[in-house]
């Protein structure tokens, strides 16, 4: 299924019991905790570039955000 360019798609997600908002648009995607402004933002170009350092930093950021706080 395709969408018109310029369209923004927002999805409510629940990950490990926490509510997140995933926003997908033509430039990339953004994943944030619901009610927060900061989160993970990534342009699509990053996904197609072969950059191991960037990938490892991204994974570390994701683990930090999704890690349950004790």
C-alpha positions in Angstrom: 0.0 0.0 0.0 1.4 3.4 -0.9 0.5 6.9 0.3 0.8 10.3 -1.3 4.1 12.0 -0.7 4.0 14.6 2.1 1.7 12.5 4.2 2.5 11.9 7.8 1.5 8.6 9.5 1.2 8.4 13.3 0.9 5.2 15.2 0.3 4.6 18.9 2.5 1.8 20.1 3.0 0.0 23.4 6.5 -1.3 24.0 7.2 -3.1 27.3 4.1 -1.6 28.8 5.0 2.0 27.9 3.1 4.1 25.3 5.0 5.5 22.3 4.1 7.5 19.3 5.7 6.6 16.0 5.6 9.2 13.3 6.5 8.3 9.7 6.9 10.9 7.0 8.7 11.2 3.7 11.9 12.5 5.4 12.2 9.7 8.0 10.7 8.5 11.3 10.5 9.6 14.9 9.8 7.4 17.9 9.0 9.2 21.2 7.5 8.3 24.6 3.9 9.5 24.6 3.8 13.0 26.2 7.5 13.6 25.5 9.2 15.7 22.8 12.6 14.0 22.7 13.1 10.6 21.2 14.7 8.8 18.3 14.7 10.7 14.9 16.2 9.1 11.8 16.1 10.2 8.2 15.6 7.5 5.6 19.0 8.1 4.1 20.7 6.8 7.2 19.1 3.4 6.7 20.5 3.0 3.3 24.1 4.2 4.1 26.6 1.6 5.2 27.8 3.2 8.4 28.7 0.8 11.2 29.5 3.5 13.8 26.2 5.2 13.3 24.3 1.9 13.5 26.0 1.0 16.8 25.2 4.4 18.2 21.6 4.1 17.1 21.3 0.7 18.8 22.8 2.1 22.0 20.3 5.0 21.9 17.3 2.7 21.4 18.4 0.4 24.2 18.8 3.4 26.5 15.3 4.7 25.7 13.6 1.4 25.9 15.3 0.2 29.0 12.9 0.0 31.9 13.9 2.2 34.8 14.2 0.6 38.2 
